[in-house]
Amino acid sequence: MSDPVLIWSYLAQEPLLWLTATLLAYLGGDAVSRGLGRASWANPVLIAVILLAVLLGVTGTDYATYFEGAQFVHFMLGPATVALALPLYDNLPRVRRAALPMLAGLLAGSGVAVVSALLIARGFGIEGSVLASLAPKSTTAPVAIGIAEQLGGQPTLTAALVLLTGIFGAIVVTPLLNALKIRDWRARGFAVGVAAHGIGTARAFQVNATAGAFSGIGMGLNAVLTAIIAPVALRLMGG
Amino acid sequence: MIRTLALILTFQLAGEITSRGLGLPLPGPVVGLIALVLACILRPALAEAIRPTTTGLLSHLSLFFVPAGVGIVAHWDLLRDQGLGLAVALMGSTLLAIAAGAWAFTAVARLTGSEEREALRDQGRE
């Protein structure tokens, strides 16, 4: 029988281990979320991230090694974004009818996301590159990183802030909009797509197909508008 | 399934080339998304051909964010330095943005008469 240390040192070098761990952690998170009736606080991404973070800590594995395996899953973000074309196509007549409400929701959601984040952070004395990293945090990750780099932000910090925003948005959207008595699935999905990008959209698809379709559109439109708003807002606030 | 994946990757690739080639503010996959919607409008049979695989992909959209999410742990030191301010800014602005977006959407839907009865959430469900 082989030495378990040898087996481990082999596995630690191969993508197989962390690819498998990522899929199992997600299935675990998804099962918990399903078991709790898709309760908003039991977010599958959050549960999977915590499980994997603990596993990395216990095994003393660094993120770069983990990502060697997990990059295959990460890569699928791009194709999944393209796949949002289908729900958008299916809902095209409804999207056309909702053009004006979407425009209003986009301007309000996108503007408030950028301006309020900068104002609050400034109130806490945050400035410079950290402020620039925060400005595009409601935008989908690849766009947010591009915007932050242009503004003099830190790409890695931006990526972490984008992910945290998405998870937080996905958790609060249901109780928040219930409390505000917003019953229109189109508005609920669109708003969470604008404020919390793909993770918000994933949540919207779990709850309602119409909300998911409108959330995907909100995410795409916000990517464009934030690229325009964020530099102006940051300059106005002396960042 | 492989045909659909190949098609989706082709649209993503075309989107990536267009986005970088023209210096668009949109990332490649979003350009690919728009192009695929246009392709489905031109050929409705395409939408039906890609439906099974596409629906499968989207039902596990959460999975694809997990590797990047684990990256939060890798950047923990950066986050901890400005912890409180960043946390309040992030949570506060996200709550405000969701509320503002949803409110503006419904208010304008009411004003322009573009409300949809079938898009309303059943009371007492979920």
Contacts between the chains, C-beta under 8 A, distances in Angstrom:
chain1	res1	chain2	res2	distance
A	22	B	63	7.9
A	22	B	66	5.6
A	22	B	67	6.3
A	23	B	63	7.5
A	25	B	66	6.8
A	26	B	60	7.6
A	26	B	62	7.1
A	26	B	63	4.5
A	26	B	66	5.5
A	29	B	62	7.8
A	30	B	60	7.9
A	30	B	62	7.2
A	30	B	63	7.9
A	38	B	126	7.7
A	43	B	62	8.0
A	44	B	62	4.8
A	45	B	62	5.1
A	45	B	65	5.1
A	45	B	66	6.0
A	45	B	69	5.5
A	46	B	69	7.7
A	48	B	63	7.9
A	48	B	66	4.7
A	48	B	69	7.3
A	49	B	66	6.3
A	49	B	69	4.0
A	49	B	70	5.5
A	49	B	72	6.8
A	49	B	73	7.6
A	52	B	66	7.1
A	52	B	70	4.9
A	53	B	70	6.1
A	53	B	73	4.4
A	56	B	70	7.1
A	56	B	73	6.9
A	57	B	73	8.0
A	62	B	74	7.7
A	63	B	70	6.8
A	63	B	71	6.2
A	63	B	73	7.0
A	63	B	74	3.6
A	66	B	67	7.7
A	66	B	70	6.3
A	67	B	67	6.3
A	67	B	71	7.8
A	70	B	66	7.3
A	70	B	67	3.6
A	70	B	70	7.0
A	71	B	67	6.8
A	73	B	63	6.4
A	73	B	64	6.1
A	73	B	66	6.5
A	73	B	67	5.4
A	74	B	64	6.9
A	74	B	67	4.1
A	74	B	68	6.2
A	76	B	57	7.5
A	76	B	63	7.7
A	76	B	64	4.7
A	77	B	29	7.6
A	77	B	64	4.5
A	77	B	65	7.2
A	77	B	68	7.7
A	78	B	12	5.1
A	78	B	28	7.2
A	78	B	29	4.4
A	78	B	32	7.9
A	79	B	5	7.0
A	79	B	8	4.8
A	79	B	9	6.2
A	79	B	12	6.0
A	79	B	29	7.6
A	79	B	57	6.8
A	80	B	57	5.3
A	80	B	58	6.7
A	80	B	61	5.6
A	80	B	64	5.3
A	81	B	12	7.9
A	81	B	27	7.9
A	81	B	29	3.7
A	81	B	30	6.4
A	81	B	32	7.5
A	81	B	33	5.9
A	82	B	8	4.9
A	82	B	11	5.2
A	82	B	12	5.0
A	82	B	15	7.2
A	82	B	29	5.3
A	82	B	32	4.3
A	82	B	33	5.2
A	82	B	36	5.9
A	83	B	8	6.1
A	83	B	54	4.5
A	83	B	57	4.7
A	83	B	58	5.6
A	84	B	33	5.5
A	84	B	58	7.0
A	85	B	11	7.8
A	85	B	32	7.9
A	85	B	33	4.8
A	85	B	34	7.6
A	85	B	36	3.6
A	85	B	37	4.7
A	85	B	40	6.7
A	85	B	54	8.0
A	86	B	36	7.9
A	86	B	40	7.4
A	86	B	47	6.3
A	86	B	50	6.4
A	86	B	51	6.5
A	86	B	54	4.6
A	86	B	55	7.3
A	86	B	58	7.5
A	87	B	58	7.1
A	88	B	33	7.2
A	88	B	37	5.4
A	89	B	36	7.9
A	89	B	37	5.1
A	89	B	40	4.3
A	89	B	41	7.0
A	89	B	47	5.5
A	90	B	47	7.5
A	92	B	37	7.6
A	92	B	41	7.5
A	94	B	116	6.9
A	94	B	119	7.5
A	97	B	114	5.3
A	97	B	116	7.6
A	98	B	105	7.9
A	98	B	109	6.9
A	98	B	114	5.7
A	98	B	116	8.0
A	100	B	108	5.4
A	100	B	109	7.9
A	100	B	112	5.0
A	100	B	114	6.7
A	101	B	104	7.8
A	101	B	105	4.5
A	101	B	106	7.3
A	101	B	108	4.4
A	101	B	109	4.1
A	101	B	112	6.9
A	101	B	114	6.0
A	102	B	105	6.8
A	103	B	108	7.6
A	104	B	104	4.2
A	104	B	105	6.2
A	104	B	107	7.1
A	104	B	108	3.9
A	105	B	101	4.5
A	105	B	102	6.9
A	105	B	104	4.9
A	105	B	105	3.5
A	105	B	108	7.5
A	106	B	101	7.3
A	107	B	104	7.2
A	108	B	100	4.3
A	108	B	101	5.4
A	108	B	103	7.2
A	108	B	104	3.6
A	109	B	97	4.9
A	109	B	98	7.2
A	109	B	100	5.6
A	109	B	101	2.7
A	109	B	102	7.9
A	109	B	104	7.2
A	110	B	97	7.5
A	110	B	101	7.8
A	111	B	100	7.9
A	112	B	93	7.1
A	112	B	96	5.1
A	112	B	97	4.6
A	112	B	100	4.2
A	112	B	101	7.5
A	113	B	93	5.5
A	113	B	94	7.2
A	113	B	96	7.7
A	113	B	97	3.6
A	114	B	93	7.9
A	116	B	89	7.9
A	116	B	92	6.3
A	116	B	93	4.1
A	116	B	96	4.9
A	116	B	97	7.0
A	117	B	89	4.9
A	117	B	90	6.9
A	117	B	92	7.7
A	117	B	93	3.7
A	118	B	89	7.8
A	120	B	85	7.6
A	120	B	88	5.7
A	120	B	89	4.0
A	120	B	92	5.1
A	120	B	93	6.3
A	121	B	85	5.5
A	121	B	86	6.9
A	121	B	89	4.0
A	123	B	85	7.8
A	124	B	82	7.6
A	124	B	84	6.6
A	124	B	85	2.9
A	124	B	88	6.7
A	124	B	89	7.0
A	125	B	85	6.9
A	126	B	82	5.5
A	126	B	85	4.8
A	126	B	86	7.0
A	126	B	89	7.3
A	130	B	82	5.5
A	130	B	86	7.4
A	134	B	86	6.8
A	134	B	89	6.1
A	134	B	90	7.5
A	137	B	90	6.5
A	137	B	93	7.9
A	138	B	93	7.7
A	138	B	94	7.1
A	138	B	97	6.2
A	140	B	27	7.2
A	140	B	30	7.7
A	141	B	68	6.4
A	142	B	27	4.4
A	142	B	29	7.7
A	143	B	25	7.4
A	143	B	26	7.4
A	143	B	27	5.3
A	143	B	30	7.8
A	146	B	25	7.9
A	146	B	27	7.5
A	154	B	78	7.2
A	156	B	71	7.7
A	156	B	74	8.0
A	156	B	75	5.4
A	156	B	78	6.9
A	157	B	75	6.3
A	157	B	78	5.0
A	157	B	79	7.4
A	159	B	68	6.4
A	159	B	71	6.1
A	159	B	75	7.5
A	160	B	71	6.4
A	160	B	72	4.8
A	160	B	75	4.3
A	160	B	78	6.9
A	160	B	79	6.0
A	161	B	79	7.9
A	161	B	86	7.0
A	161	B	90	6.4
A	163	B	65	6.9
A	163	B	68	5.7
A	163	B	69	5.1
A	163	B	71	7.0
A	163	B	72	5.6
A	164	B	72	6.3
A	164	B	79	7.9
A	164	B	90	6.0
A	165	B	90	5.7
A	165	B	94	5.6
A	166	B	65	6.9
A	167	B	69	7.1
A	168	B	90	6.6
A	168	B	91	5.8
A	168	B	94	5.4
A	169	B	94	4.9
A	169	B	98	6.4
A	172	B	94	7.0
A	172	B	95	6.2
A	172	B	98	7.1
A	173	B	98	5.7
A	174	B	126	7.5
A	176	B	95	6.2
A	176	B	98	5.9
A	176	B	99	6.4
A	177	B	98	7.0
A	177	B	99	7.8
A	177	B	102	5.6
A	180	B	99	6.0
A	180	B	102	6.9
A	180	B	103	7.0
A	182	B	102	4.6
A	182	B	103	7.1
A	182	B	106	5.9
A	183	B	120	4.8
A	183	B	121	4.5
A	183	B	123	7.8
A	184	B	102	7.9
A	184	B	105	7.1
A	184	B	106	5.3
A	184	B	109	6.6
A	184	B	115	7.1
A	184	B	116	7.5
A	184	B	119	5.6
A	184	B	120	6.1
A	184	B	121	7.6
A	185	B	119	4.9
A	185	B	120	7.1
A	185	B	121	5.9
A	186	B	105	7.0
A	186	B	109	7.7
A	186	B	116	7.0
A	186	B	119	5.1
A	187	B	101	7.7
A	187	B	102	4.6
A	187	B	105	3.8
A	187	B	106	4.8
A	187	B	109	7.1
A	188	B	102	6.0
A	188	B	121	7.3
A	190	B	101	6.5
A	190	B	102	7.4
A	190	B	105	5.6
A	191	B	97	7.6
A	191	B	98	4.9
A	191	B	99	7.7
A	191	B	100	7.9
A	191	B	101	3.5
A	191	B	102	3.7
A	191	B	105	6.5
A	192	B	98	5.9
A	194	B	97	6.7
A	194	B	101	4.9
A	195	B	94	5.4
A	195	B	97	3.8
A	195	B	98	4.5
A	195	B	101	6.2
A	196	B	94	6.4
A	196	B	98	7.2
A	198	B	61	6.6
A	198	B	64	7.9
A	198	B	65	6.4
A	199	B	62	7.2
A	199	B	65	5.4
A	201	B	61	6.6
A	202	B	61	3.9
A	202	B	62	4.3
A	202	B	65	7.1
A	203	B	62	7.9
A	205	B	58	6.1
A	205	B	59	7.1
A	205	B	61	6.2
A	206	B	62	7.9
A	207	B	126	6.5
A	208	B	121	7.5
A	210	B	119	5.6
A	212	B	58	7.5
A	218	B	101	7.3
A	220	B	26	7.9
A	220	B	30	5.3
A	220	B	33	6.6
A	220	B	34	7.9
A	223	B	25	7.6
A	223	B	26	6.4
A	223	B	27	7.0
A	223	B	30	6.1
A	224	B	25	6.0
A	224	B	26	6.2
A	227	B	25	4.0
A	228	B	25	7.6
